[in-house]
Amino acid sequence: MLPQPYNFLTSTSVIPVMVIERETDAVPMAQALVAGGIKVLEITLRTPCALAAIKAISDAVPDAHVGAGTVCNSDDFAAAVDAGARFIVSPGQSDALFNQSIASNIPLLPGAVTATEVMRAAEAGFKVLKFFPASTSGGAAAIKAFAGPFSDISFVPTGGIGPKNLMEYLDLPNVQAAGGSWMLPKDKVQVGDWQAVTQLSREACELSNVKELTQ
């Protein structure tokens, strides 16, 4: 069972990793993802307009559960929350991020790909972790191996995940959801083909629903 602040993850098996280059794309992109059935969104702080995009989506797309990714320090954590982020994802971990999450009661998914990192996050009270970059850190096999010593830890892997290998991760009992950007191909986003994004999102949901049907 997930800790209460992380209950939003029970509503999804796929989380889009959104790199928004143009602020004007933010709302239609989010609307397209939601229309396809994906409502938990991670907007990465990799572009100058990321915080503005978080605010715009939070204000205009009420069905979206908006979070911020690529959060690497406490200043970015605070700015993302001020913009409307309801959860925070980091590629790594630090005491500052741990403390800020605990003090603000904003869920944090800290990054961990080694046993030492998993133990450190767990000791700080974090039981839902980001596994990034998944494809170069042992992939599904590594996460499966963690189930033995860390039976109470859940993972959200991202990095190198797409339709062809999605179920390798989602079939693992210690994977809560998987992140990726394949439903947001750059050529479709560039021309504003939001119908294509909705269709790819719908297909991702159909794939991930296999896990729910087999449990």
C-alpha positions in Angstrom: 0.0 0.0 0.0 1.3 3.5 -0.9 1.8 6.1 1.7 -1.2 8.5 1.7 0.5 11.5 0.0 1.4 9.2 -2.9 -2.1 7.9 -3.5 -2.3 9.9 -6.7 -0.1 7.2 -8.3 -2.7 4.6 -7.9 -4.7 6.3 -10.7 -2.0 5.8 -13.3 0.5 3.4 -14.7 2.1 5.8 -17.2 3.5 9.2 -16.4 4.5 11.5 -19.3 7.8 13.2 -18.9 7.0 16.6 -20.5 9.8 18.9 -21.8 7.9 22.0 -22.8 9.8 24.3 -25.1 7.0 26.8 -25.8 4.7 28.1 -23.1 1.8 28.2 -25.6 2.1 24.4 -26.0 1.6 23.8 -22.3 -2.2 23.8 -22.0 -3.1 22.1 -25.3 -0.4 19.4 -24.6 -1.8 18.7 -21.2 -5.4 18.7 -22.5 -4.3 16.2 -25.2 -2.7 13.9 -22.6 -5.8 14.0 -20.3 -8.1 13.4 -23.3 -6.1 10.2 -23.9 -6.6 9.1 -20.3 -3.3 10.2 -18.8 -3.9 12.6 -15.9 -0.7 12.5 -13.8 1.8 14.8 -15.5 5.4 15.5 -14.9 6.7 18.8 -16.3 10.5 18.8 -16.2 12.4 22.0 -15.2 14.6 21.7 -18.2 13.3 24.7 -20.1 13.0 28.5 -19.4 9.2 28.3 -19.5 8.7 25.2 -17.4 7.5 27.0 -14.3 5.1 29.1 -16.4 3.9 25.9 -18.0 3.2 24.3 -14.6 1.1 27.3 -13.6 -0.8 27.5 -16.8 -1.7 23.8 -16.7 -2.6 23.9 -13.0 -4.9 26.8 -13.7 -6.5 25.6 -16.9 -6.6 21.8 -16.8 -8.3 20.9 -13.5 -8.4 17.1 -14.3 -4.5 17.1 -14.5 -2.5 16.2 -11.4 0.6 18.3 -12.1 4.0 17.6 -10.8 7.5 19.0 -11.5 10.5 16.9 -12.6 14.3 17.4 -12.8 14.1 19.2 -9.4 17.7 19.2 -8.1 17.7 21.8 -5.3 15.5 23.4 -2.7 15.0 26.6 -4.7 13.6 24.7 -7.6 11.4 22.7 -5.2 9.9 25.9 -3.8 9.5 27.6 -7.1 7.7 24.5 -8.6 5.3 24.3 -5.6 4.6 28.0 -5.9 3.8 27.5 -9.6 1.3 24.8 -8.7 3.2 21.5 -8.6 1.5 18.9 -6.4 4.4 16.5 -6.4 8.1 16.7 -7.0 10.4 14.3 -8.9 14.2 14.4 -8.7 16.8 12.5 -10.6 18.8 12.2 -7.4 18.4 12.9 -3.7 19.7 15.2 -0.9 18.9 16.1 2.7 17.6 19.5 1.5 15.1 17.9 -0.8 14.1 15.3 1.9 13.6 18.0 4.5 11.6 20.3 2.2 9.2 17.5 1.2 8.6 16.6 4.8 8.2 20.2 5.9 5.8 21.1 3.1 4.0 17.7 2.9 4.6 17.7 -0.9 5.3 14.2 -2.1 8.9 13.7 -3.4 10.0 10.9 -5.6 13.8 11.0 -5.1 16.1 9.2 -7.5 17.8 6.0 -6.5 19.5 3.3 -8.7 21.9 1.7 -6.2 21.2 -0.3 -3.0 22.9 2.5 -1.0 20.7 5.2 -2.5 17.6 3.1 -1.9 18.6 2.6 1.8 19.4 6.3 2.3 16.0 7.4 0.9 14.2 4.7 2.9 15.9 5.8 6.1 14.7 9.3 5.4 11.1 8.0 5.1 10.7 7.8 1.3 9.3 4.5 0.0 8.4 5.5 -3.6 11.5 6.2 -5.6 12.4 7.3 -9.1 14.7 4.9 -11.0 16.6 6.9 -13.5 18.1 6.5 -16.0 16.4 3.1 -16.1 17.8 1.7 -19.3 21.4 2.3 -18.4 21.1 1.4 -14.7 20.2 -2.3 -15.1 16.6 -1.8 -16.4 13.8 -4.0 -15.3 16.2 -6.7 -14.1 17.8 -4.4 -11.6 14.4 -3.3 -10.2 13.3 -6.9 -9.9 16.4 -7.7 -7.9 15.6 -4.9 -5.5 12.3 -6.6 -4.5 14.2 -9.0 -2.3 16.0 -6.8 0.1 13.6 -3.8 -0.3 10.2 -5.4 -0.3 8.5 -2.3 0.9 9.9 0.0 -1.7 8.1 1.0 -5.0 9.8 2.4 -8.1 8.8 4.7 -10.9 11.4 4.1 -13.6 12.0 6.5 -16.5 14.7 6.7 -19.2 14.6 4.5 -22.2 11.1 3.3 -21.7 8.6 3.0 -24.6 5.8 0.9 -25.9 8.0 -2.1 -26.7 9.4 -2.5 -23.2 6.8 -0.8 -21.0 5.3 -4.0 -19.8 8.7 -5.4 -18.8 8.6 -2.7 -16.0 4.9 -2.7 -15.3 4.8 -6.4 -14.8 7.0 -6.1 -11.8 5.1 -5.9 -8.5 7.5 -3.2 -7.1 6.9 -0.9 -10.0 4.1 1.6 -9.4 4.2 3.4 -12.7 6.6 4.1 -15.5 7.6 7.4 -17.1 8.4 8.3 -20.7 8.0 10.7 -23.5 7.0 8.5 -26.4 3.5 9.8 -26.4 4.9 13.3 -27.1 7.0 12.9 -30.3 8.8 16.1 -31.1 7.5 16.2 -34.7 3.9 16.1 -33.6 4.4 18.6 -30.8 6.3 21.0 -33.1 3.3 21.3 -35.4 0.6 21.1 -32.7 -0.8 17.7 -33.7 -2.6 17.2 -30.4 -4.9 14.6 -31.8 -1.8 12.4 -32.4 -0.7 13.0 -28.8 -4.2 11.9 -27.6 -4.1 8.8 -29.7 -0.6 7.8 -28.4 -1.7 8.5 -24.9 -4.8 6.3 -25.3 -2.6 3.5 -26.7 -0.3 3.9 -23.7 -3.2 3.6 -21.3 -4.5 0.5 -23.2 -1.1 -1.1 -22.8 -0.8 -0.3 -19.1 -4.3 -1.5 -18.4 -3.1 -5.1 -19.0 -1.4 -4.9 -15.6 -4.6 -3.9 -13.9 -6.6 -6.6 -15.6 -4.1 -9.4 -14.7 -3.8 -8.5 -11.0 
